[in-house]
Amino acid sequence: MIYKFTVYGEPKPKRTGKICTTGRFARLVMNKGTREAEQDFGYQSLASKPVKPLTGPLRLVIRFYRAKGIPSTKKGREAALAGQIRPIKKPDNSNLLKMAEDALNGIYFIDDAQIVSHSIEKFFSDTPRTEVEISEVNL
């Protein structure tokens, strides 16, 4: 079975947290924006979720559509929206992917370590969104 869904809004990267110390103990505190972005991503994905998280190996296909960075010239804008120009500036694919994987932990899969294959692409669009496909890998 393939689970497909779309999360609307500008794709956000996973940001690193800050290490805070209390006495002799250190702990990692996540950035508030990262926490909120993960919660929103997970919430928007709930419409097509499985009854219980998948347990086997998985393939993740993810497409990020960004509105930020679209060229301002008419010719450049048209080329970007047609897919002839692609986003090559930050955020990078790995940080965008990490946000999505962490947001889906416990919803579509038990842990993102189950993802054994993935495909990631970035595009420009007037409608910022993330399109996701999750499927089980048959061994």
N, C-alpha and C positions, 0 to 999 in steps of 0.2 A: 504494500500500500504506500502511496505517496501522499504526504501531508503538505498542502500548499496554503500560504497565507501572505498577506501584505501588511506591513506596518508603515503607517503614514507619518510623515515628519522628516526633517533633515536627519540623515544618518549621523549618529554620534559615536566617537571613538571611546574606547575604554581608557580611562585616565588612571595613572598610578595613585595610590593612596599615600598618606603621610604616616611616618612612624612617630608615635607619641610615647613618652615614657611616664610611668607613674611609679615613683620610687625606683625599685630595681627591675621593674617589669616593663617591657616594650609591647606595644600593640599597633596593628595597622588600622588606620582610620580611613575609610573610603571617602573620596570626594563626594559632596552632596549632589552635584550635578550628575555624576556617574550613577549613583544609587537611584536617583529619580529616573534617569534615562533607561536603566535596566528594568525598573518596575513598569514603566510605560510600555516598553517593548514587550515584556512578558504579558502584560494585560491585553494588549492589542492582538496577541497571538492566540488567545484562549478560544476563539470561535471554532477553530478546526482541530483542537487538541485531541489526542487519543484518550481513551478512558483511563488508562494508567500509563506512566512513562514507559517508553520502549526500552528493552533490555539488551538487545544484540548490537552488532556492528551497524553503523549508520553512514549514509552519504548525505552531505549537506551541499546544496546549490544555493548560492545567495548572490543577489544583484542589488547593489546600492545605487540609487538615483539621487544625485545631489543638485540642488538649485544654486548653492554657493559656488562661485568661481566661474559661472557661465560668462564667456566673453561679452563685452558690452557693445562691440560693433555688430551691425546687422548681419554681415557675412559670417563673422565668427560665431554669433549666436545661432544662426541657422545650421551651420556645420556642427556645432556642439549638440544641438537638439536632434540632429539626424544621425548622431553617433560617429561622425567623422573626426571629431575631436573628443578625447576622453580626459577625465580628471587625472592629473599626474602630480598634484600637490597634496600636502597633508590634509586630512588624516590618511595614513597608509592602510592598506588592506588588512594587515594583521590586527591593528587596534580596532578597526570596525568589526572584524570577525569576532574578536574576543568579547566585545560588548554583546553581540548577538548570542554567542554560545553561552555566556554566563547568564543572560536573561532567560534562556530556554531550559537551563538546568532544572530538573524536577518537574518540568511541564511536558516536554516531548521526549526527554531522555533522562536517565538517572544522573549521568555525569557526562560532560563534554569529551571525556577521554574515549567514549564510545564512537566518536566520529573518526572513521578510518579513511574517508575520502571526502574531499570538498572541492568546490569550484567557486571562485570569487571574482566578481566583475564590478567595475565602477563606471557609471554613465552620468551624463548631465540630463536634467529634466526640469520642466516648470513645475512638476508635481513631485516634490521630494518624497522618497519612500524607500523601503527595503522589501524586496520580494524574496521569499524563502520557500525552498522545497526540501523536505526531509524524507528520506526513504530508507528502508531496511536493505542491507547488503546481503544477498543470498550467497552463502559459501558453498 
